[in-house]
Amino acid sequence: LARYLSDGNIEFLGRMDDQVKIRGFRIELGEIESVIKTHNDVTGAVVIAQEDEPENKRIIAYVVLTEDISNSLAIESKLFTFAGDSFSIFKGEQLPSITENIKNHLAQSLPDYMIPSFFVYINKVPLTLSGKIDRKVLPTPDLTFRQVGEEYVAPLTPLDQELCNIWSEVLKIDKIGIHDNFFKLGGHSLLAMQVISRIRHVY
């Protein structure tokens, strides 16, 4: 998408499609949405790429679950679109296992760099007055929150503590346990190189 300026130059405003570049890979967000929607527990999905710091984009999936599952969840918060419509954010103890299940489903047909790092569960996709997806009102997930992982087990030794501190700094997650999975917490190969570099520096 571009526009002519009064001086005859052309100003580039951005892409008109949903293609983004993450860690050197060009990704069609709509492709991820399509695969998520093929999961039996899902009725709708919206996928966005969020840049939490320069050159570090994370893929975030907003998922609408089937009615029977949604009815078993608690409402964490209610938000409103610019059109005045409301939608809810869900919470529940079963969401980590649902997230793991959806990730495993995606891994069967998508490369790892296309699998969302964070999942937010909503009761419906927010729409604008014209019926388009209202991406601007989708809530930013707490990137410091552990969304998937085994039960938290605190560091036990000085070595545990130092390694957890390194993971915490790189992943920007406050609470790291000794049984956590680096990649399930949003880690990827480039961040893994940062972890290795810091470990070498310390030890």
KOLFIMI-880991 format. One record per residue (C-alpha): x, y, z. Coordinates in pm, 1 decimal. Example, Ala and Ser with C-alpha at 12.3 -4.5 7.8 and 13.67 -1.06 7.14 Angstrom:
2
<x=1230.0; y=-450.0; z=780.0>;
<x=1367.0; y=-106.0; z=714.0>;
END
This chain:
203
<x=0.0; y=0.0; z=0.0>;
<x=145.3; y=336.1; z=-103.7>;
<x=42.6; y=691.2; z=-184.4>;
<x=169.2; y=971.8; z=-403.8>;
<x=303.9; y=1277.5; z=-221.3>;
<x=261.4; y=1632.7; z=-344.0>;
<x=626.2; y=1642.9; z=-455.0>;
<x=577.4; y=1338.9; z=-681.8>;
<x=748.1; y=1087.1; z=-455.1>;
<x=574.7; y=768.3; z=-344.0>;
<x=539.9; y=690.2; z=27.3>;
<x=525.9; y=321.8; z=122.9>;
<x=259.7; y=272.6; z=392.7>;
<x=283.3; y=-101.9; z=449.6>;
<x=158.0; y=-435.4; z=322.4>;
<x=-206.0; y=-493.1; z=232.2>;
<x=-188.7; y=-863.8; z=312.5>;
<x=-112.3; y=-1044.0; z=639.1>;
<x=242.0; y=-1145.8; z=549.4>;
<x=504.5; y=-1070.0; z=813.0>;
<x=873.9; y=-1145.8; z=845.6>;
<x=984.7; y=-1322.6; z=1162.7>;
<x=1342.3; y=-1438.7; z=1222.8>;
<x=1412.0; y=-1415.1; z=851.4>;
<x=1106.0; y=-1618.6; z=746.7>;
<x=813.8; y=-1472.4; z=554.0>;
<x=493.2; y=-1590.9; z=715.3>;
<x=129.9; y=-1569.1; z=605.9>;
<x=-69.7; y=-1522.6; z=926.2>;
<x=-386.1; y=-1632.6; z=747.0>;
<x=-228.6; y=-1973.4; z=685.4>;
<x=-176.4; y=-2020.1; z=1059.5>;
<x=-537.0; y=-1915.4; z=1124.9>;
<x=-663.3; y=-2170.5; z=872.9>;
<x=-474.5; y=-2457.9; z=1036.5>;
<x=-587.8; y=-2358.2; z=1387.5>;
<x=-949.5; y=-2362.0; z=1267.8>;
<x=-914.3; y=-2725.3; z=1158.0>;
<x=-871.8; y=-2830.8; z=1521.7>;
<x=-1184.7; y=-3002.7; z=1655.5>;
<x=-1200.8; y=-2781.0; z=1965.5>;
<x=-1178.3; y=-2453.1; z=1770.2>;
<x=-1451.1; y=-2253.5; z=1594.2>;
<x=-1259.1; y=-1934.1; z=1516.6>;
<x=-910.8; y=-1779.7; z=1527.5>;
<x=-721.1; y=-1458.8; z=1462.8>;
<x=-341.4; y=-1450.5; z=1444.8>;
<x=-125.0; y=-1139.7; z=1474.0>;
<x=246.6; y=-1067.2; z=1501.0>;
<x=346.3; y=-841.0; z=1788.1>;
<x=683.6; y=-672.5; z=1818.9>;
<x=762.8; y=-652.3; z=2190.4>;
<x=1104.6; y=-504.2; z=2114.1>;
<x=1287.0; y=-406.6; z=1792.2>;
<x=1347.5; y=-702.2; z=1560.8>;
<x=1174.2; y=-944.3; z=1799.5>;
<x=826.1; y=-1035.8; z=1679.4>;
<x=609.6; y=-1296.8; z=1847.4>;
<x=310.4; y=-1470.6; z=1693.9>;
<x=-4.3; y=-1448.3; z=1906.1>;
<x=-318.5; y=-1652.1; z=1840.8>;
<x=-663.3; y=-1544.7; z=1960.5>;
<x=-877.4; y=-1857.4; z=1966.0>;
<x=-1251.5; y=-1918.8; z=1994.9>;
<x=-1322.6; y=-2261.8; z=2140.7>;
<x=-1633.3; y=-2473.9; z=2094.7>;
<x=-1935.0; y=-2381.5; z=2304.0>;
<x=-1912.8; y=-2680.9; z=2537.6>;
<x=-1551.0; y=-2599.3; z=2627.4>;
<x=-1615.8; y=-2225.0; z=2655.3>;
<x=-1902.9; y=-2290.7; z=2897.6>;
<x=-1660.0; y=-2469.0; z=3131.4>;
<x=-1423.5; y=-2169.3; z=3146.2>;
<x=-1432.6; y=-1861.1; z=3366.5>;
<x=-1434.2; y=-1507.4; z=3230.6>;
<x=-1114.8; y=-1321.2; z=3313.9>;
<x=-1217.4; y=-986.0; z=3166.5>;
<x=-1464.4; y=-826.0; z=2928.4>;
<x=-1358.7; y=-584.0; z=2655.2>;
<x=-1543.3; y=-361.4; z=2410.4>;
<x=-1490.9; y=-291.4; z=2043.4>;
<x=-1503.3; y=57.3; z=1893.8>;
<x=-1844.0; y=-42.8; z=1756.3>;
<x=-1969.4; y=-89.1; z=2114.0>;
<x=-1986.9; y=-468.0; z=2102.9>;
<x=-1833.4; y=-671.6; z=2385.1>;
<x=-1624.5; y=-987.0; z=2396.2>;
<x=-1468.4; y=-1185.2; z=2680.7>;
<x=-1127.2; y=-1325.9; z=2766.7>;
<x=-1133.8; y=-1670.5; z=2924.6>;
<x=-922.9; y=-1828.1; z=3197.1>;
<x=-917.7; y=-2181.1; z=3334.1>;
<x=-693.9; y=-2461.2; z=3457.0>;
<x=-755.4; y=-2664.2; z=3141.0>;
<x=-624.6; y=-2394.4; z=2906.2>;
<x=-255.0; y=-2499.0; z=2926.4>;
<x=-343.2; y=-2853.2; z=2815.1>;
<x=-570.0; y=-2716.5; z=2539.7>;
<x=-285.0; y=-2491.7; z=2423.8>;
<x=-45.1; y=-2785.4; z=2418.4>;
<x=-297.0; y=-2987.7; z=2219.9>;
<x=-343.3; y=-2711.5; z=1961.1>;
<x=33.2; y=-2663.3; z=1929.8>;
<x=79.0; y=-3035.4; z=1864.7>;
<x=-193.3; y=-3012.3; z=1600.8>;
<x=-16.9; y=-2720.1; z=1431.1>;
<x=320.7; y=-2895.6; z=1442.6>;
<x=184.0; y=-3169.3; z=1215.8>;
<x=157.3; y=-2929.6; z=920.4>;
<x=349.0; y=-2609.6; z=1005.8>;
<x=719.2; y=-2543.8; z=1073.8>;
<x=810.5; y=-2444.7; z=1428.4>;
<x=862.8; y=-2077.2; z=1342.1>;
<x=495.0; y=-2053.1; z=1238.6>;
<x=358.0; y=-2191.0; z=1565.4>;
<x=227.8; y=-1909.2; z=1789.6>;
<x=419.6; y=-1839.8; z=2109.3>;
<x=111.2; y=-1721.5; z=2296.8>;
<x=-256.7; y=-1814.0; z=2291.4>;
<x=-543.5; y=-1597.9; z=2415.9>;
<x=-890.1; y=-1753.6; z=2442.2>;
<x=-1191.2; y=-1537.1; z=2361.8>;
<x=-1563.8; y=-1606.6; z=2334.3>;
<x=-1591.2; y=-1449.1; z=1986.9>;
<x=-1386.0; y=-1261.3; z=1729.1>;
<x=-1442.7; y=-882.8; z=1767.5>;
<x=-1571.9; y=-711.1; z=1454.2>;
<x=-1589.4; y=-353.0; z=1329.3>;
<x=-1911.5; y=-187.4; z=1212.6>;
<x=-1825.2; y=-295.5; z=858.1>;
<x=-1795.9; y=-658.3; z=967.7>;
<x=-1416.1; y=-683.2; z=948.2>;
<x=-1199.9; y=-825.8; z=1227.6>;
<x=-1123.3; y=-551.3; z=1478.1>;
<x=-758.3; y=-637.2; z=1541.4>;
<x=-691.1; y=-310.7; z=1723.1>;
<x=-899.5; y=-411.0; z=2024.9>;
<x=-743.5; y=-755.1; z=2066.6>;
<x=-575.1; y=-749.4; z=2409.2>;
<x=-199.8; y=-773.6; z=2442.4>;
<x=-118.6; y=-1090.8; z=2638.4>;
<x=104.4; y=-1069.8; z=2941.1>;
<x=431.2; y=-1182.9; z=2782.0>;
<x=585.5; y=-1227.3; z=3126.8>;
<x=328.5; y=-1494.7; z=3216.8>;
<x=409.1; y=-1862.6; z=3183.8>;
<x=133.1; y=-1999.5; z=2962.8>;
<x=249.0; y=-2352.7; z=2904.5>;
<x=469.7; y=-2570.4; z=3116.0>;
<x=478.6; y=-2818.8; z=3398.0>;
<x=402.9; y=-2720.4; z=3754.6>;
<x=644.4; y=-2452.4; z=3873.5>;
<x=944.7; y=-2587.9; z=4062.5>;
<x=1177.2; y=-2319.9; z=4198.2>;
<x=1556.4; y=-2327.5; z=4146.3>;
<x=1722.1; y=-2549.7; z=4405.7>;
<x=2093.4; y=-2477.9; z=4367.6>;
<x=2305.7; y=-2170.7; z=4282.5>;
<x=2356.2; y=-2315.2; z=3932.9>;
<x=1979.9; y=-2359.6; z=3891.7>;
<x=1925.3; y=-2001.7; z=4002.7>;
<x=2184.5; y=-1858.5; z=3765.0>;
<x=2047.4; y=-2049.3; z=3465.9>;
<x=1689.9; y=-1950.2; z=3552.9>;
<x=1802.1; y=-1586.5; z=3576.9>;
<x=1955.1; y=-1608.4; z=3228.7>;
<x=1638.6; y=-1763.5; z=3085.5>;
<x=1431.1; y=-1497.0; z=3260.9>;
<x=1635.5; y=-1212.3; z=3109.7>;
<x=1626.0; y=-1357.1; z=2757.6>;
<x=1261.1; y=-1471.0; z=2757.1>;
<x=1143.5; y=-1171.3; z=2963.9>;
<x=947.6; y=-1400.6; z=3194.7>;
<x=976.6; y=-1328.6; z=3565.0>;
<x=927.5; y=-1676.6; z=3707.3>;
<x=1127.6; y=-1962.8; z=3552.6>;
<x=1113.4; y=-2313.3; z=3700.2>;
<x=1369.9; y=-2590.0; z=3664.9>;
<x=1131.1; y=-2812.0; z=3465.8>;
<x=1016.8; y=-2544.5; z=3218.5>;
<x=1055.2; y=-2596.2; z=2844.1>;
<x=1245.6; y=-2312.3; z=2675.8>;
<x=1054.8; y=-2335.6; z=2347.9>;
<x=710.8; y=-2371.1; z=2507.4>;
<x=777.8; y=-2045.1; z=2691.8>;
<x=828.4; y=-1859.0; z=2363.9>;
<x=1194.7; y=-1939.1; z=2301.7>;
<x=1337.8; y=-1997.1; z=1955.3>;
<x=1676.6; y=-2061.1; z=1794.2>;
<x=1793.1; y=-1697.3; z=1797.0>;
<x=1706.1; y=-1655.7; z=2165.1>;
<x=1875.0; y=-1989.7; z=2236.2>;
<x=2198.0; y=-1844.4; z=2094.4>;
<x=2166.4; y=-1554.7; z=2339.6>;
<x=2125.3; y=-1802.7; z=2625.4>;
<x=2434.9; y=-1996.7; z=2516.0>;
<x=2635.0; y=-1674.5; z=2487.6>;
<x=2538.6; y=-1562.4; z=2837.2>;
<x=2614.0; y=-1903.7; z=2986.7>;
<x=2960.0; y=-1898.8; z=2826.6>;
<x=3018.8; y=-1547.9; z=2958.6>;
<x=2922.9; y=-1644.1; z=3315.8>;
<x=3096.3; y=-1982.8; z=3325.2>;
END
